[in-house]
Amino acid sequence: MKTLKKINFFIFTLILMSFYSCSNSESDSTTREGVAPKISVRLVDAPGDFKAVNVEVVDVMIKMDDDSEGEGGWISLDAQNETINLLDFTGGISKVLVDRFPIPAGTLTQMRLVLGDGNTIVIENDSEEDMEYDLKTPSGQQSGLKLKVNTLIEEGFTYDFILDFDVEKSIVIAGNSGNIILKPVLYVSTEVSSGIIEGTIMPIDVPSIASVLVDDNGTPDAEDDFIISAYTDENGAFALWGVPEGTYDVVVTPIDAESDYSGGIETDVVVTNGAITTIANPIELQFKPGSISGDVTNDIVVTIEVKDSSSLEVITTMESNEKGEFLFENIPVGTYIVTISASGYISQDYSKNDSTDVVVIAKTETVLDPITLVAE
């Protein structure tokens, strides 16, 4: 068997860090209807004159479309039960209590921080020794401090709530009993912390998945990165919800690995919090490349040149093996002119049926008929 020389020609490469093996599909639909908004809750602290203030966070809960004072209607956000030192979260540092938790759309009327019994405070005494004391919680607040919020929550967006725990105002030292009482004073603020990307693909009848890679902390560490993705619908449309503000490459890949298309990409898509970014033009899916092979029967080394048939631009060249065989791989789908030349022979364009056009189709090897060069 003859040995073939090969040349690789790449139209583009989509590098996605195992993009779809860890893909997190946000939705199958292109409308926001039915797509749960998400909520994050962070805790910060206005500093107090203590060595430590340790509070046991049991949960964060909310009420939607319900401004009543009753105990019904509360929704748990599944916050992790843990004890934290509030004084660790000053100077711009925050503690994430809830991270992108799905909630119903509507008006978020109330929020409460539920604390346990394991609350303590560390105070330096007159001898400059650190002394730890239990923090007593009034019975009326043991179910959690309730905060009025009244924020409209819309489908498709992510909201970031900040609980500012005012330590100085929250600690009450009782005069006669000597008890130190925790009466939490909190302030809540919110902002929309994500946007939406909408777009379409071409052709529309190739079921695909659109995705963006989110660098969650802006660091080289990929462990905190995540993927937001969505399927295209019957009209080739997609929407990516809950994308944090920033600039992204939107990558589209056919669902069927055997598709004739390899995918497409739209770069530098800018997302603004609270806004919908619409990609103006459809993202065009590119055909998977094909190949061209042939055999020059003179059994000599020849030079083969591939030109675009319309522009006559040279796409690539190569030399055959000593038996005149050649194989071009990864040639984009299109129509080409293949010219064969060798020293001492007349250069010749490959032709068939009175045409010099060589047609390359996706995932297919175009095998040229054997050709014989004529000596000069």
C-alpha positions as CSV (number, residue, x, y, z in Angstrom):
1,M,0.0,0.0,0.0
2,K,1.3,3.5,-0.9
3,T,2.1,5.9,1.9
4,L,0.1,9.2,1.8
5,K,1.3,12.6,2.8
6,K,-1.3,14.8,4.5
7,I,-1.9,18.5,5.1
8,N,-4.3,19.8,7.6
9,F,-6.3,22.9,6.8
10,F,-8.4,24.4,9.6
11,I,-11.3,26.9,9.1
12,F,-11.6,27.6,12.8
13,T,-11.4,25.9,16.2
14,L,-13.8,26.3,19.1
15,I,-12.0,25.8,22.4
16,L,-14.5,25.3,25.2
17,M,-12.8,23.6,28.1
18,S,-15.0,20.5,27.9
19,F,-17.8,22.9,27.3
20,Y,-20.7,20.5,27.0
21,S,-19.5,17.8,29.3
22,C,-20.4,20.1,32.2
23,S,-23.1,22.2,30.5
24,N,-25.8,23.6,32.6
25,S,-28.9,24.1,30.5
26,E,-31.0,27.0,31.7
27,S,-34.0,26.5,29.5
28,D,-35.5,24.7,26.5
29,S,-37.5,27.8,25.4
30,T,-36.7,31.2,24.0
31,T,-39.2,33.1,26.0
32,R,-38.7,34.1,29.6
33,E,-42.2,32.8,30.5
34,G,-41.8,29.9,33.0
35,V,-38.1,30.5,33.5
36,A,-37.6,30.9,37.3
37,P,-35.6,34.0,38.4
38,K,-32.7,33.4,40.7
39,I,-31.7,35.0,43.9
40,S,-28.4,35.4,45.7
41,V,-28.1,36.7,49.3
42,R,-24.9,38.1,50.7
43,L,-24.1,39.2,54.3
44,V,-22.0,42.2,55.1
45,D,-21.3,43.9,58.4
46,A,-21.1,47.4,59.8
47,P,-18.3,46.9,62.3
48,G,-18.6,46.9,66.1
49,D,-16.1,47.4,68.9
50,F,-15.8,43.7,69.7
51,K,-13.2,40.9,69.1
52,A,-15.8,38.6,67.5
53,V,-19.5,38.3,67.1
54,N,-20.4,34.7,66.1
55,V,-23.9,34.0,64.9
56,E,-25.5,30.7,63.9
57,V,-27.2,31.2,60.5
58,V,-30.0,28.6,60.2
59,D,-31.7,29.8,57.0
60,V,-32.8,32.7,54.8
61,M,-36.5,32.8,54.0
62,I,-38.7,35.0,51.8
63,K,-42.4,35.7,51.1
64,M,-43.7,36.3,47.6
65,D,-46.8,38.4,47.0
66,D,-47.7,38.2,50.7
67,D,-47.3,41.1,53.1
68,S,-49.1,39.4,55.9
69,E,-47.6,39.1,59.4
70,G,-48.5,35.4,59.7
71,E,-46.1,32.5,59.7
72,G,-47.6,31.0,56.6
73,G,-46.2,31.5,53.1
74,W,-42.5,31.6,53.9
75,I,-40.2,30.0,51.3
76,S,-36.8,28.6,52.5
77,L,-33.8,29.5,50.3
78,D,-31.8,26.5,51.7
79,A,-29.1,28.5,53.2
80,Q,-26.3,26.5,54.7
81,N,-26.6,26.1,58.5
82,E,-23.3,27.5,59.8
83,T,-21.8,29.8,62.4
84,I,-20.0,32.8,61.1
85,N,-18.1,35.7,62.7
86,L,-19.7,38.8,61.5
87,L,-16.5,40.8,62.0
88,D,-14.9,38.8,59.2
89,F,-17.1,40.5,56.7
90,T,-16.2,44.2,56.9
91,G,-14.3,46.4,54.4
92,G,-16.1,45.1,51.3
93,I,-15.8,41.4,52.2
94,S,-19.1,39.6,52.1
95,K,-20.4,36.1,53.0
96,V,-22.6,34.3,50.4
97,L,-25.6,32.8,52.2
98,V,-27.6,31.9,49.1
99,D,-26.2,31.4,45.6
100,R,-28.4,31.7,42.5
101,F,-31.4,29.9,44.1
102,P,-34.5,29.7,41.9
103,I,-37.6,31.5,43.2
104,P,-41.1,32.3,41.8
105,A,-41.6,35.5,39.9
106,G,-43.7,38.2,41.5
107,T,-43.1,40.7,44.3
108,L,-40.7,39.7,47.0
109,T,-42.4,41.3,49.9
110,Q,-40.5,40.1,53.0
111,M,-37.2,38.4,53.8
112,R,-35.9,37.1,57.1
113,L,-32.6,35.8,58.5
114,V,-33.2,32.9,60.8
115,L,-30.6,32.5,63.6
116,G,-30.0,29.5,65.9
117,D,-29.1,29.4,69.6
118,G,-25.4,29.1,69.1
119,N,-24.6,32.8,69.1
120,T,-21.6,34.2,71.1
121,I,-19.6,37.3,71.5
122,V,-16.0,37.8,72.4
123,I,-15.1,40.9,74.4
124,E,-11.7,42.0,75.7
125,N,-11.9,42.6,79.5
126,D,-10.0,45.1,81.6
127,S,-7.1,42.7,81.8
128,E,-6.9,42.6,78.0
129,E,-8.1,39.0,78.0
130,D,-10.6,37.8,75.4
131,M,-13.8,36.6,77.1
132,E,-16.6,34.7,75.3
133,Y,-20.2,35.1,76.3
134,D,-23.5,33.7,75.1
135,L,-25.7,36.0,73.1
136,K,-29.3,35.9,74.3
137,T,-32.0,36.2,71.6
138,P,-35.3,37.7,72.6
139,S,-38.1,35.2,72.2
140,G,-40.0,37.5,69.7
141,Q,-37.0,37.3,67.3
142,Q,-36.2,33.6,67.5
143,S,-38.1,32.9,64.4
144,G,-35.9,35.3,62.5
145,L,-35.8,39.0,61.9
146,K,-38.3,40.1,59.2
147,L,-37.4,42.7,56.7
148,K,-39.7,44.5,54.3
149,V,-38.4,44.3,50.8
150,N,-41.2,44.8,48.2
151,T,-39.0,44.1,45.1
152,L,-40.4,43.1,41.8
153,I,-38.9,39.8,40.6
154,E,-39.1,39.1,36.9
155,E,-38.6,35.8,35.1
156,G,-35.2,35.3,33.5
157,F,-33.1,37.6,35.7
158,T,-30.8,37.0,38.7
159,Y,-31.1,39.3,41.8
160,D,-28.4,40.0,44.3
161,F,-29.7,40.9,47.8
162,I,-27.3,42.3,50.5
163,L,-28.0,42.0,54.2
164,D,-26.1,44.6,56.1
165,F,-25.8,43.4,59.7
166,D,-25.2,46.5,62.0
167,V,-23.3,44.8,64.8
168,E,-22.9,48.0,66.9
169,K,-26.7,48.5,67.1
170,S,-27.5,44.8,67.4
171,I,-25.6,44.1,70.7
172,V,-27.4,45.2,73.9
173,I,-25.6,44.8,77.2
174,A,-28.2,44.6,80.0
175,G,-27.2,46.6,83.1
176,N,-28.5,44.6,86.0
177,S,-28.7,41.1,84.7
178,G,-25.3,41.2,83.0
179,N,-26.8,39.4,79.9
180,I,-25.6,40.4,76.5
181,I,-28.6,40.4,74.1
182,L,-28.6,40.0,70.4
183,K,-31.3,42.1,68.8
184,P,-30.3,42.0,65.1
185,V,-30.5,45.3,63.2
186,L,-30.3,44.6,59.5
187,Y,-30.7,46.6,56.3
188,V,-31.5,45.1,53.0
189,S,-30.7,46.3,49.5
190,T,-31.0,44.7,46.1
191,E,-29.9,45.0,42.5
192,V,-30.5,43.0,39.3
193,S,-27.2,41.2,38.9
194,S,-27.7,39.6,35.5
195,G,-28.9,40.1,31.9
196,I,-30.3,38.1,29.0
197,I,-28.8,37.2,25.6
198,E,-31.2,36.5,22.8
199,G,-30.3,35.4,19.3
200,T,-31.0,33.1,16.3
201,I,-29.0,30.7,14.2
202,M,-28.8,30.0,10.5
203,P,-29.9,27.5,9.2
204,I,-32.8,27.4,11.6
205,D,-33.7,23.7,11.2
206,V,-30.5,22.4,12.8
207,P,-31.4,21.8,16.5
208,S,-28.5,23.3,18.5
209,I,-27.4,24.5,21.9
210,A,-26.2,28.0,22.6
211,S,-23.8,28.6,25.5
212,V,-21.6,31.1,27.3
213,L,-18.8,30.3,29.7
214,V,-19.0,32.5,32.8
215,D,-15.7,33.3,34.7
216,D,-17.5,33.7,38.0
217,N,-14.7,35.4,39.9
218,G,-12.5,36.7,37.1
219,T,-9.6,34.6,38.1
220,P,-7.5,32.0,36.3
221,D,-9.0,29.3,38.6
222,A,-11.6,27.5,36.5
223,E,-13.2,25.7,39.5
224,D,-15.6,28.7,40.1
225,D,-16.6,29.0,36.4
226,F,-19.9,27.8,35.1
227,I,-21.8,27.5,31.8
228,I,-25.2,28.9,30.9
229,S,-26.9,27.3,27.9
230,A,-30.2,27.0,26.1
231,Y,-31.6,25.0,23.2
232,T,-32.8,26.6,20.0
233,D,-36.4,26.3,19.1
234,E,-38.2,25.5,15.8
235,N,-37.4,29.0,14.6
236,G,-33.7,28.8,15.4
237,A,-34.1,31.2,18.3
238,F,-32.5,30.9,21.7
239,A,-32.3,32.9,25.0
240,L,-29.6,32.7,27.7
241,W,-31.0,33.9,31.0
242,G,-29.2,35.0,34.2
243,V,-25.9,35.9,32.5
244,P,-23.8,38.2,34.8
245,E,-22.8,41.6,33.4
246,G,-19.7,41.3,31.1
247,T,-18.6,40.4,27.6
248,Y,-19.0,36.9,26.2
249,D,-18.5,34.7,23.3
250,V,-21.7,32.9,22.4
251,V,-21.0,29.4,21.0
252,V,-23.6,27.4,19.1
253,T,-23.1,23.7,18.5
254,P,-25.5,21.2,16.9
255,I,-27.1,18.7,19.3
256,D,-26.5,15.8,16.8
257,A,-22.8,15.0,16.8
258,E,-23.3,13.5,13.3
259,S,-24.6,16.7,11.9
260,D,-23.0,18.2,8.8
261,Y,-22.4,21.4,10.8
262,S,-19.6,21.9,13.3
263,G,-21.1,25.1,15.0
264,G,-20.8,28.8,15.0
265,I,-19.7,31.6,17.3
266,E,-20.6,35.3,18.0
267,T,-17.8,37.1,19.9
268,D,-17.8,40.1,22.2
269,V,-21.4,40.0,23.2
270,V,-21.9,42.7,25.9
271,V,-24.4,41.9,28.7
272,T,-25.8,44.7,31.0
273,N,-27.5,43.9,34.3
274,G,-31.3,44.2,34.0
275,A,-31.2,44.4,30.2
276,I,-31.8,42.1,27.2
277,T,-29.0,41.9,24.6
278,T,-30.2,40.9,21.2
279,I,-27.6,39.6,18.7
280,A,-28.4,41.5,15.5
281,N,-27.6,38.9,12.9
282,P,-28.1,35.1,13.0
283,I,-25.1,33.1,14.1
284,E,-24.2,31.0,11.0
285,L,-23.4,27.4,11.6
286,Q,-20.3,26.3,9.6
287,F,-20.2,23.1,7.7
288,K,-17.8,20.4,8.9
289,P,-14.9,20.3,6.4
290,G,-14.3,17.6,3.7
291,S,-11.2,16.4,1.9
292,I,-9.7,16.0,-1.5
293,S,-7.5,13.0,-2.6
294,G,-6.0,11.9,-5.9
295,D,-3.4,9.9,-7.7
296,V,-1.0,11.0,-10.5
297,T,-0.3,7.9,-12.5
298,N,3.2,9.1,-13.6
299,D,4.4,7.9,-10.2
300,I,6.4,11.0,-9.6
301,V,6.4,13.7,-6.9
302,V,4.1,16.5,-8.0
303,T,2.9,19.8,-6.6
304,I,-0.8,20.2,-6.1
305,E,-2.4,23.7,-5.7
306,V,-6.0,24.2,-4.5
307,K,-7.7,27.5,-5.5
308,D,-11.1,28.9,-4.8
309,S,-13.0,28.6,-8.0
310,S,-14.6,32.0,-7.8
311,S,-11.8,34.2,-6.5
312,L,-8.9,32.1,-7.8
313,E,-7.3,32.6,-4.4
314,V,-4.8,29.9,-3.5
315,I,-6.2,28.0,-0.5
316,T,-3.4,25.6,0.1
317,T,-0.6,23.6,-1.7
318,M,1.3,20.4,-1.0
319,E,3.5,17.8,-2.6
320,S,2.4,14.3,-3.3
321,N,4.4,11.2,-2.2
322,E,6.8,9.6,-4.6
323,K,4.0,7.6,-6.2
324,G,2.0,10.8,-7.0
325,E,-0.7,10.2,-4.3
326,F,-2.0,13.1,-2.2
327,L,-4.7,13.9,0.4
328,F,-5.9,17.3,1.5
329,E,-7.8,17.2,4.8
330,N,-10.0,19.7,6.5
331,I,-11.0,21.6,3.4
332,P,-14.0,23.9,3.9
333,V,-17.1,23.1,1.9
334,G,-17.0,24.8,-1.4
335,T,-15.9,24.6,-5.1
336,Y,-12.2,24.5,-6.0
337,I,-9.8,24.3,-8.9
338,V,-7.0,21.7,-8.4
339,T,-3.8,22.3,-10.4
340,I,-1.1,19.7,-10.7
341,S,2.4,20.5,-11.8
342,A,5.9,18.9,-11.9
343,S,9.2,19.7,-13.4
344,G,9.4,18.7,-17.0
345,Y,5.6,18.3,-17.4
346,I,2.8,20.6,-18.5
347,S,0.7,21.9,-15.6
348,Q,-2.8,20.6,-15.7
349,D,-6.1,21.5,-14.0
350,Y,-8.1,18.5,-12.9
351,S,-11.3,18.4,-15.0
352,K,-14.3,16.2,-15.3
353,N,-17.3,16.5,-17.6
354,D,-15.7,19.6,-19.2
355,S,-15.5,21.4,-15.9
356,T,-12.5,22.2,-13.7
357,D,-14.6,22.6,-10.6
358,V,-13.9,20.2,-7.7
359,V,-16.8,20.2,-5.3
360,V,-16.1,19.5,-1.6
361,I,-19.0,18.6,0.7
362,A,-19.2,18.2,4.4
363,K,-17.6,15.1,6.1
364,T,-16.8,13.6,2.6
365,E,-13.6,12.7,0.8
366,T,-13.8,13.9,-2.8
367,V,-11.7,11.4,-4.7
368,L,-10.4,12.7,-8.0
369,D,-10.0,10.4,-11.0
370,P,-6.5,9.3,-11.7
371,I,-4.6,11.8,-13.9
372,T,-1.6,11.5,-16.1
373,L,0.6,14.5,-16.8
374,V,2.0,15.1,-20.3
375,A,5.8,15.8,-20.8
376,E,6.8,19.2,-22.1
